Amino acid sequence: MLMDPKKLSQMIREKKKKLLESDPEVGSSEPATMNAQDVEDNKQLGRIEATLDVPEKINADDTTMDMSSEDADSVGLTAEEKTRMARLRAYMAKLDIA
């Protein structure tokens, strides 16, 4: 099924306009309802975690925010790749990009 390019373009524009003009969909901010068994299970898990000697849970989003820009530039790179990237950054800094 081939469509006329102008008609297809018009349909895309109309859909985009409709999405831009519509109200955003907002999720519910109410807490999820839990039955009595789920509540007890969560309490028991809390008791277990409190008595065990386990490291504190961390939020991965917070750790990425704490990462310096230098660390972020070199995450996952080998030592050889880090030296190559440093040379590349130095070269790119010398370029006159206007």
C-alpha positions in Angstrom: 0.0 0.0 0.0 1.8 3.1 -1.2 0.6 6.5 0.0 1.0 9.9 -1.6 4.1 11.5 0.1 2.2 14.8 0.5 -0.7 13.0 2.2 1.6 11.0 4.4 3.5 14.2 5.4 0.2 15.9 6.2 -0.9 13.0 8.4 2.4 13.1 10.3 2.0 16.9 10.8 -1.5 16.5 12.1 -0.6 13.7 14.5 2.4 15.8 15.8 0.1 18.8 16.2 -2.4 16.7 18.1 0.2 15.4 20.5 1.6 18.9 21.1 -1.8 20.4 21.8 -3.1 17.6 24.0 -2.8 17.6 27.8 0.0 15.5 29.2 -0.8 12.2 30.6 -0.1 12.2 34.3 0.3 9.0 36.4 -1.4 8.6 39.7 0.5 9.9 42.7 -1.6 7.8 45.1 0.3 5.0 46.8 -0.4 1.5 45.6 -3.0 -0.4 47.5 -1.6 -3.4 49.3 -3.4 -6.2 50.9 -2.7 -7.3 54.5 -0.4 -10.1 53.4 1.8 -7.8 51.4 2.0 -5.4 54.3 3.1 -8.2 56.6 5.6 -9.4 54.0 7.2 -6.0 53.8 7.4 -5.7 57.6 9.1 -9.1 57.8 11.6 -8.1 55.1 12.3 -4.9 57.0 13.0 -6.9 60.2 15.3 -9.3 58.3 17.3 -6.5 56.7 17.6 -4.7 60.0 19.0 -7.7 61.8 21.4 -8.9 59.0 24.8 -7.3 58.6 24.3 -6.2 55.0 25.7 -3.0 53.3 23.3 -0.1 53.0 21.4 0.0 49.7 22.4 2.7 47.3 20.5 4.5 44.6 22.4 4.2 41.3 21.0 7.6 40.2 22.7 9.3 43.2 26.0 7.7 42.5 26.1 8.9 38.9 25.4 12.4 40.2 28.3 12.2 42.6 30.7 11.1 39.8 33.0 13.8 38.6 33.1 14.7 34.9 36.6 13.2 34.7 35.3 9.9 36.1 32.3 10.0 33.7 34.6 10.5 30.7 36.6 7.4 31.6 34.0 4.9 32.8 34.4 1.5 31.2 37.6 2.3 29.3 40.8 0.3 29.5 44.1 2.0 30.5 45.1 2.1 26.8 41.8 3.6 25.8 42.1 6.2 28.5 45.4 7.4 27.2 44.1 7.5 23.7 41.1 9.5 24.8 43.3 12.0 26.6 45.3 12.5 23.4 42.1 12.9 21.4 40.7 15.4 23.8 43.9 17.4 23.7 43.8 17.4 19.9 40.1 18.4 19.8 40.8 21.2 22.2 43.5 22.6 19.8 41.1 22.7 16.8 39.5 26.0 15.9 35.8 25.2 15.6 33.9 28.3 14.7 
